[in-house]
Amino acid sequence: MALKDYNEKRKFDKTTEPKGKTKKSEDKLIFVIQRHAASRLHYDFRLEMDGVLKSWAVPKGPSLNPEDKRLAMMVEDHPYDYKDFEGNIPEGNYGAGQVEIWDSGTYEPLDDTSKLSDEKELLKELKDGSLKFILHGKKLKGEFALVKMKNAENNAWLLIKHKDKFAEEKYDAEENVSPKSLVSKFIEEKKSLKSSKKKP
């Protein structure tokens, strides 16, 4: 089962994360990017495929600058319903910390000449280690690629923006995040807690 690893890593009586069940969009394939303050702040990049969300942890967050080649570590598949998940994963649980949705929308393969369905084309590209797709998000738009790194760990990929009309010369995913967001507040609370512990 695609979600076996996901389910084994979670204690559903302790976390509000959705239980691992496969499900599909009725129309276009969806993507979601979650900002996740766990032991370190990172962004979880998720693409719907085969009834689950194929998932990558992107430490520096996605970029609209084609010069930025962002490391993306592939992690276990997440259930489709994770697309709506926001909130706190309690201490002592896998991925403990605060999660919020940073961007979401639909996506499609870049190759529109393929005789395969969109989903089958993307699954083929995933297996080949080179995914090319178009994102229709609120923040991320246009062409992107996820490329598996050679001679590296099996789960190490690069997330790269293609040069198109949505590309930007300088981009920082953190730049337009509200200091009042769930994750920002959580980070500040952790900082103040640490500094108060250091005081004699």
C-alpha positions in Angstrom: 0.0 0.0 0.0 1.3 3.4 -1.0 0.5 4.9 2.4 1.9 2.2 4.6 5.0 4.3 5.6 2.8 7.3 6.3 0.4 5.3 8.5 3.2 3.5 10.4 5.0 6.8 11.3 1.9 8.4 12.9 -0.1 7.9 16.1 -3.6 9.0 15.0 -4.9 9.2 18.6 -2.2 11.9 19.2 -2.2 13.9 16.0 -5.0 15.5 13.9 -3.3 14.6 10.6 -5.7 12.7 8.3 -5.5 8.9 8.2 -3.9 7.4 5.1 -6.5 6.7 2.5 -6.2 7.0 -1.3 -8.5 9.4 -3.1 -8.5 11.4 -6.4 -9.5 14.7 -7.7 -12.6 14.7 -9.8 -11.2 17.1 -12.4 -7.6 18.4 -12.5 -4.7 17.1 -10.5 -3.9 19.3 -7.5 -0.7 20.4 -5.7 -0.1 21.9 -2.3 2.9 23.4 -0.6 2.9 23.5 3.2 5.2 25.6 5.3 6.3 23.4 8.2 8.2 24.5 11.3 9.4 21.1 12.6 12.9 20.7 14.1 13.8 23.1 11.2 11.6 25.3 9.0 11.1 23.8 5.6 8.4 23.6 2.8 6.6 20.4 1.9 5.9 20.2 -1.8 3.2 17.8 -2.7 1.9 16.6 -6.1 -1.3 14.5 -6.5 -0.5 11.3 -8.4 -2.1 7.8 -8.2 -4.5 8.7 -5.4 -1.9 10.1 -3.1 0.3 13.2 -2.7 3.9 12.5 -3.8 5.9 14.6 -1.4 9.3 16.3 -1.2 10.7 18.4 1.7 12.3 21.6 0.4 14.6 23.1 3.1 14.9 26.6 1.5 11.4 26.7 0.0 10.5 26.8 -3.7 11.8 29.7 -5.9 10.6 31.5 -9.1 14.3 32.2 -9.9 15.6 29.7 -12.6 19.1 30.1 -11.1 18.0 28.6 -7.8 18.2 24.8 -7.8 16.4 23.9 -4.6 17.3 20.6 -2.9 14.1 18.6 -2.5 14.2 15.4 -0.5 11.5 12.9 -1.4 9.6 11.6 1.6 6.8 9.1 2.1 3.5 9.5 0.2 0.9 11.5 2.0 -2.9 11.0 1.7 -4.9 13.2 -0.6 -6.8 14.7 2.3 -3.5 16.1 3.6 -4.0 18.9 1.0 -6.2 20.7 3.6 -4.1 20.0 6.7 -3.0 22.9 8.9 -2.3 22.9 12.6 0.0 21.6 15.2 1.6 18.2 15.3 2.3 17.6 19.0 5.7 17.0 20.5 6.7 13.4 20.4 5.1 12.8 17.1 6.7 12.4 13.7 7.2 15.8 12.1 6.2 17.6 15.4 5.6 21.3 14.8 3.3 23.8 13.1 2.0 23.4 9.6 0.2 25.9 7.3 -0.7 26.0 3.7 1.6 28.3 1.7 0.3 27.7 -1.8 -2.1 25.4 -3.6 -3.7 25.0 -7.0 -3.8 22.6 -9.9 -1.0 21.3 -12.2 -0.4 19.4 -15.4 2.5 17.8 -17.3 4.5 20.1 -19.5 4.5 17.5 -22.3 1.1 18.0 -24.1 2.1 15.7 -27.0 2.1 12.5 -24.9 -0.5 9.9 -25.8 -0.8 9.0 -22.1 -3.2 10.6 -19.7 -1.8 13.5 -17.6 -1.5 11.3 -14.6 0.2 8.4 -16.4 2.6 10.7 -18.1 3.6 12.2 -14.7 4.0 8.8 -13.1 6.2 7.7 -16.0 8.3 10.9 -15.6 8.5 10.3 -11.8 9.8 6.8 -12.4 12.4 8.2 -14.9 13.6 10.7 -12.4 12.7 13.8 -14.4 9.3 15.5 -13.9 8.3 18.5 -15.9 5.0 20.3 -15.1 3.1 23.5 -15.1 1.8 24.9 -11.8 -1.4 27.0 -11.6 -1.1 28.3 -8.0 -1.7 31.5 -6.2 2.1 32.1 -5.7 3.8 29.6 -8.0 2.9 29.7 -11.6 4.4 28.4 -14.8 6.9 25.7 -15.7 8.9 23.7 -13.2 11.0 20.6 -13.1 11.9 18.0 -10.4 15.0 16.2 -11.3 16.5 13.3 -9.4 20.1 13.9 -8.5 22.6 11.3 -9.9 25.2 9.8 -7.6 23.3 11.1 -4.6 20.9 9.5 -2.1 18.0 7.9 -3.8 15.6 10.5 -2.4 17.6 13.6 -3.4 16.0 15.7 -6.1 16.3 19.3 -7.4 13.3 21.6 -7.8 14.0 24.1 -10.6 11.9 26.9 -12.2 12.0 27.1 -16.0 12.6 30.4 -17.7 9.2 31.7 -18.6 7.0 34.8 -18.1 6.5 33.9 -14.4 10.2 33.6 -13.6 11.7 36.2 -11.3 15.4 37.3 -10.9 15.2 37.3 -7.1 12.8 35.3 -5.0 12.6 34.3 -1.4 9.6 32.1 -0.3 9.8 33.6 3.2 9.6 37.3 2.0 5.9 37.6 1.8 4.9 35.5 4.8 2.9 37.3 7.4 4.5 37.5 10.9 1.0 36.7 12.2 0.8 33.4 10.4 0.5 30.2 12.4 4.1 29.1 11.6 5.6 32.5 12.2 4.0 32.8 15.6 5.1 29.3 16.5 8.7 30.1 15.6 8.7 33.3 17.7 7.2 31.4 20.6 9.9 28.8 20.4 12.6 31.5 20.2 11.3 33.4 23.3 11.0 30.1 25.2 14.6 29.2 24.4 15.9 32.7 25.4 13.9 32.6 28.7 15.4 29.2 29.6 19.0 30.7 29.0 18.4 33.5 31.5 19.9 32.8 35.0 
